Amino acid sequence: MIMRLYPSRIFRGIFFLTLLLGLIHPTRVLADGDSRRYEFINISYTEYDWWLVHWQNNNLACEIKVDHAGKPTGTEIYRQCGDKIYDLWRISGPCSAADSVGQEQCGGMYLFLAGSKQKEKEIQVELPTAKVWIELNDCIPIRSTDICVDIPSLLITAEEPLPNERVTRIQGTMNGLPFNCNDSSCNLTLQVTGDNGIPIEFWADSSYGDSTIHYRGRIRVSENIDELTVTSGWQVDIVSEMNDFNTMQGCAQIWQAFLPLGAPPDWLDSPPHPYLLETDEPYTYLAGQLIFRGYVDVSDCEFFGLMANGYASQCGLEKARSAVRLWQNTFDPYIVQASRETGLPSQLLKRIFAKESQFWPETRKMMYYEYGLGHINELGADTVLMWNHDFYDRFCPLILEERVCSSGYVQLDEWNQIMLKGALLSEMELDLPDWGEVVDPQQARTSIFLFSETILGNCAQVGQMISYEMDRIPGEVLSYEDLWLMTLVNYHAGSGCLANAIIEVTNLDQDLTWLTVSEALEEGCPYVLDYISDITN
């Protein structure tokens, strides 16, 4: 699924400024090195003075000051009194002799409110910053597509959320040429670009004394045809690492690569409906597993329709043909859904499943245990947790404490890494249904979605390899299709195989393309090219 820049699509953020009662003497500060704003304000509050006292002799053990009503929390006592006093207080019970002369027989400590007083303190508040968004101007769309009758212009608009402040100007560069608009909006004339687009950068200045972040990316203006009406028009695409200044999804965004103009190759297509993914392939491994599980009646076949290697014989395949067709299309709705959510091509996902498992998701032991339709193993789990940072940030706190996760996957100790990988792989498992029942929909959705996140991790790893070696954005070096071919190498053969091929090509001063990389792979990883061919043809 491709996100395009529609005439009515506006990328903007809406922020609200909370007014604090009791605010006096505000002091403005601009944060160094970023676009955030801070303001220091003085507020009035009541400070409560608590004493932690020994029962035995009424000696003061510790004084605790808090800015809220009620007793100090355990955390406040620990921070202000230390671990030894905190441990003694924590095990202290009430003293039954407190109102008698036997109080000195009690151990432990008690809390006593010694007094309170009004005070002021300075706090730091982060203020909302000016924001910029973009939209197409003067675009008359063909039907309900994102194709314009004529080449539109690009309207950049900025908004200052703070009262008594305003946007003073919008400026930037497009294809290296500067532009400057002394207003809160700026209309830029667009022209046809090459297939790889042109660089664009823009930002807004505020009377507050700062500027917004600098939005950077590439913009492509190309001729396109509405297939239904066969009408020619103009399409505008933008690619950037910034989510709110980007019209691409999935790996295209990770690589900052434009999709090819016109229809993509079949293996990178994303049909909008599951029935368009339907296949009718004679998968003999799948047929063998369906027969072995008792899903197919093969009583008329010699050796129960199975060969020695577990695959179906010709008789078994014929008996299982309808079941094989039904099973290989069972997961299509979940594949399409995952494609929409992640931006990955649905055809590619289905072809990987066909190659890896023939849609039979039973966990099996090869060199490693392999899980799910894509046969992900521990190395694959490592890749997604290490390189798909957004997924790691969402997944890790579900398994480990958030403070442990905050250090990042590579900084975790071995045990915690094993915990995460094990949890991820177990979520990819699918329980095989009994005869007459269907695959659990929730399990299927979860397993396929997690596999998609694994592919995104591979895309990120490949992008990093190319950026490191070439010191350029991947989408500026290689085409979208070539980047996918290299990602399939990374997924199947591992990062070492691909990295060695890339290094060999650059050491020979050759252009980095799939052709040159594939030639380098023939010697180091010969079987991977057969794998690529099976998926792409």
N, C-alpha and C positions, 0 to 999 in steps of 0.2 A: 504494500500500500504506500502511495506517495502523497505527501502533503505538498500542495502547491500554494502559491501566493494568490489568493482570490481577491477580487476587487473589494469585497466587504470584510476581508479578514484583517483584524487590527490586533497587533501584538502590544498590549499595554498592561501595566500593573496599576492597581488602585490601592492607595494607601490612606490610612486615616491617622490623624494626629490626635492623640489623647491629651487633653488639657489637664494639668495637675493642679489641684487646689492648693493654695498656700505657696505657690511658686513666686520666688523673689530673687532679684539679682541674678538673672541668667547670664552665663558666660558661654560664648560660642567657641567651639573647637573643631577644626577640620582634621580628620584622621589621616595620619601619614600613610602613603602608599596605597590607599584605596579611596572609594568614592563615598564612604560613609560620613555622616555628620553626627556630632555629639554636642550636647548642651549640658552644662553643669548648673544645677539649681540647689538652692538652700530650702530645706523643709523643716518644720517644727515637729517634734515628737516627744513622747514621754519615755524617759529612761528609768527602768526599774532595777534596783540594786538588791540582789539576793545574796544571802550568806549560806554557805555550806558548813554546818557546825557539828562537831563531835558530840555524841550523846554523853559520853563519860565525863567530860570536863568542860563542855561548852566552849572549847577553843575553836577559833575560826580556822577552818581548813582551806577555804577558797572563797573568793568573792566573784560573783557572776553578774554581769550587766547585760540586760536584754532590752529590746525596743518594742516589746509587745506585752499585752496583759497575759496573766497566767504564769505558771511555773516555767523555768527554763527547760528546754528539751534536753534529751540525752546527748545530742550532738553538740549543743552549746556548752554543756558541762564538760564534755570530753575535750573540746577545743580550748576552753579557758582554764581548765584545771589539770589537764594531763590524764594519762591513762591509769596511773595508780590510784588517784583519788576517784576517778570515774568508776573503776572496778569496785572499790570499796563502797561507794554510794549505791551502785547498782544492786549489790547483794544486801544492802541495809534494809531491815524490816522495821515495822513500827515498834516503839518502846512502850510496853504496857505499864511500866513504872514511871513514865514521864511526869505524872502529876504527883509523885510521891518522892520520898527521900532516897529511893532506890534507883534513881535515874542513872547513877554512875555505873550500874551493873550492865547497862545496855551497851552493845557494840554498834559500830556503824555511825552514820551521820544523818542529819535532817536538814531540810531547806527552811530558811527564815527570810521573810521579806523585810529588809532593813529600811527601805524608803524609796522614794521616787522624786524626780525633778524634770522640769521642762528643759529641752535642749534643742539645738539646731544642728543639722549636718548637711554636707554637700553630697549630692548623688549625681551620677552621670546618666543621661537619657539619650538614647539614639533617636535621631529625628529622621523622618522620611526624606529621601532625596528626589531631585528632579528625575523624571522618566521620559524616555523617548519611544515612540512606536512608528511603524511604517504601514503604508497601504498604497495600493495602486490607485492612481487618479486618471480620470478620462478613459476608463476601460468600459467598452460596451461588450459584454460577454456573448459568445456564441452559445445559444441555448443556456443550459445551466452549468457549462463547463468553466474551466479556468483559462480559456483561450479568448483573447480580446480581438475584436474586429480590426482595430488599428493598434500600433505600438503605444502603450500608455506611458504616463509619466510616474515617477516615484515620489510620493508625498511623505516627507518626514515631519513629524509633529512632536513637540515637547510640552511638558506640563510641570509647573512648579507647585507643589502641594502646600508650601508654607505661606501663611498670610503675610502680606506686605513685601513679598519677594516675587520676582518674575524671571522668565527665561529671557536672556538678553540676546542670544543668537544661537544659530545652529551652523556648524561648520564640519568640514571633512574633506575627503578626497574620493574621486571615482576614477579608476583606471589611471591613477597617479596625478590627476588634475584636481586642484583644490576648488572648493566652493564655500561660500560664506553668505548666510542669510541673517540679517539683523532683525529677527522676529522669532516667534515661537513655532513657525512652520516654514518648510522649505520644499519647493516643488522642483524636482530634477528631471530634465529631459533624458529619456532613455533611447538607446540606439541598439541595433542588432550587434550581438557579440559573437565570439567564436564558441565552439562547443564547450570549452572549459571555462567560459565566463571571464569577467574582469574583476579585479579587487575593488572593494568599497569599504570605506571607514567613515564613521560620523559620530558626533557627540553634541551635546548642548551645554552652553555656559549659562550660569545663573547669577543674578545680582547678589545672591548669598556669598559669592566669592569662590565658588567651586564649579566643577564640571561633572557631567554624568560619566559613567564608564564609556570607554571607546568601543563602539560596536564595529566588529571587523568580520568580513566574509567575502564571498564572491557572488556576483549577480550575473545571470545568464538570460539574455533575451533571444528567443529563437522562434522560427516559424514552425507552426504545428497545424495539424488537420483534424477537425472534428470528424470522426469516423462515421457517425450517423448521417450527417448532412453533407459530408465530403466538402466542407468549407474550410478554406485556409485562414489562419489567424496567427496571433502572436502570444507566446507564453513566456512568463517571467518566473524564474526559479532563483532562490537564494540559498546558499549553503554556508553554514557558520557553526562554530563550536558552541555558540550561545543559543540556548533553547528558544528565547523569545525573539531571535533574529535568524530564523532558519525555517525552510520549508521542506526539509528532508527528514526522514525518519531512519531509525535503525542504524545499520552499518554505514549507510550513505552519510549520515550525520557524523558518525565517529570518524570516518575518513575525510569528511568535507569533500565528497565527490558527487558530481552531478550524475543522475541516471542518464543512460543513453537516450538520444532523441528518437522518437518513434517507438515502436514496439520493442520490448526487451527480448533477448533469446528465450526460448520456451522454458528453459530450466531456471530462469530468473523471473518468471512471470508470477503474478498474484491474482488468479481468478477471483472475482468478488463473491462467488457462491460455491458451496461445497460440491454441488453436482458437477461443476466444471473441472473438479479435480479427480473425478472418478476414473479408475483404470480397470483393466481386465487382463492382468498378466498371469501366466501359468506358473506361479511360484511353487516349485517342488518342495523346498524346505518348509514353507508355510503349510502346504498340503500334508506333508509328513507329520508335522506337529498336530494338526487338526485331527488326523487319523489316529495318532498315538493317544491323544486325549479322549478319543471316543466320540468326537463330534461328527464323524462320517461313518456310514455303514459300508464296510469294504469286505463283507463276508464272501462275496463272489470273486475276490481277487486272490491270486497266489501270494503267499507270505503276508497276508493281511494288507496288501497294497503298499508295503514298505520295502525299501532296499536296505542293505546292510549298514549304510551310513546314516539311516534315519530319514532320508528323503523319500518322497512318494515315487512309486513306480508309475509306469504309464497307466496301468489300470487304476491305481490309487488316485492319480491326478485326475483322471476322467471322473471318478466317483466323487471327488472332492471339489470339482470345478466351481459349482455354485457357492459352496461354503467359502472357498478361497476368494471369489469375487466379492462376496459380502464382507468378509473380514478385512480385506485390504482397503475397503472404503469406509469402514466403521469409524475411523479416526479423522475423516476429512473435516467435519464441522469444527473440531477442536484445533486442527491445523490452521484453518482459515481464521479462527478467533485469535490464535496466538500470532498469526501474521499481522492482523489488524492492530494488536496491542504493542507489538515490538518493531514493526516495520520490516520484518524479514520476508523474503519471497516465499509464498506458500508452496509453490512448485518445488523449490529447493528443499524445503523441510520434508516434503513427502518423498522426494527422491533419495534423500539421505536415509530416511527410515527404511525404504525399500532395499537399499544397498546393505545397510547395517544388519537388519533383523528380518527382512521380509514381513514386517509388521507383527512379528511374534515377540512380545515384550518380556518373556520369561528370563529372569536373571540367569546368567551362565558364567562358567569359569573358563577363561582362556589363560592368557598370561596374568591378567587381573580379573576380578569379578566385574561383569558388565551389566548395566542396569537400563531398563526402559527401552523404548523403540529405537533410540539412537545409540544404544550400547555404550553409555558413558561409564568410564572407569575412574579410579582415583586420580589419575593424571588429568582427566577432563574436569573433574571437580576442582582440582587445584587451579586450573586455568580460569574458570569462571569466578572463583573466589578471589583470585589474585588480580585479575584484569578487569572484571566488570564491577567497578567500584560502587555504582548505584545499587546493584543487586546485593553486594556484600553489606552495604549500610542498612539495607532493609532486612536481610536474612539473618545476619549474625546476632542481633539482639533477641531474636526469637529462640536462640539456643544458648547463648552465653550472656553474662552480665554486660550491660551497655558500656561500663567503664573498661571492661576487658576488650570489647570490640573496638573502642575508640582509637587504639594504637594502630589498627590496620592489620590485614591478614598476614603479611610477611613478618610482622613483629610478634605474632602470637607464638607461644611455645608449641612444641610438637603435639602435645596432648590435646590442646584446644583446636589446633588445625585438624587433627584426626576426628575430633568431635563434630566439627563443622562439616567435613567431607562426608562422614558417616550419615549425618542427618540429611544432607542434601541428596545423597544417593538413595537413601531409604525412601525419600519423598518421590523419587522417580520410579519406584517399583510399581507395577500394576498387578493386581490379583487376577488370575485367570478365572473367568466365570464357569459355572457348571453348565452342562448342556441345556440349552433352552433359555438361558439367561444372557444378559448383555453385559458388556464391560462397564464398570462403575464410572459414570460420567465425570464425577468430581476427581477421581483418580486420574482419568485420562486427561482432563484439562490441566491439572497440576503438573503431571509428568511432562506433557508437551510444552507447557509454558516454561518450566525449568530448563528443558532442553534448549529452548530458544534463547534463554539467558546465557547458556553455555556458548552458543554460537556468537552472541554479542561479545562475550569475553574473548573469543578467538579473533574476532574482527579488531578489537582494541589492541590485542597483542601484535597482530600483523601491522596495524597502523603505527605502533610504536617502533617496531623494527625498521620500517621504511623511513620514518621521521629521523630516527637515530643515525641511520646509514647515509641518508641523502640530505639531512638538515632542511627538509621541506615538508609541507603538508602532503599526506599521501595522495589526496585527490588532485594535486597539482602534478604529481609524478606519473601516476598510473590511471588507467581508465577504471570505471566502476566494475566492468566485467573482469578485468585482469586482477583487481583486488579481491574479488570473490574467488577466483581460481586459486590464488595464493592462500586465502583463508581455508579453503578445503584441504590444501596441503598441510597447513598448520593443524587443522582438526584431526586429520587422519594419520599423518606421519610424525607430528610433533614440531615444536618450534626450532629445535636444533637442525633438523633437515632443511627447513625453509631458510633459516638464517645463514647456513653455510652456502646455500645456492645464491642468495642475495649478495653475500660478501664476495663470492667468486666472480659474479657478474661485474660488480663495481671495481674489483681489482684488475679486471681485464679492460676497464674503461669502456664497457659496452653500455648501451642504453638499457635501463631497467624496464623490461617488459615481460609479459608472460612467456613469450617465445624464448627470450634469453634465459630466463629463470628455469623454464622447463628443460632446456638443453643441459643446464647445470644439474638438474635433478636426475637426469637419466643415469648418471654415473653414481651419485650418492644415494639416491632413493628411487630405484628403477620401478618398483611396483606401484608407487603412488600415482604415476601417470595413468595406469590402467584404472585405478579407482576414480580419478577425475573423469576419465572418458566414460565410464559406466554411468556417472551421475549427469553429465552434461549432454550426452547423446541420446 
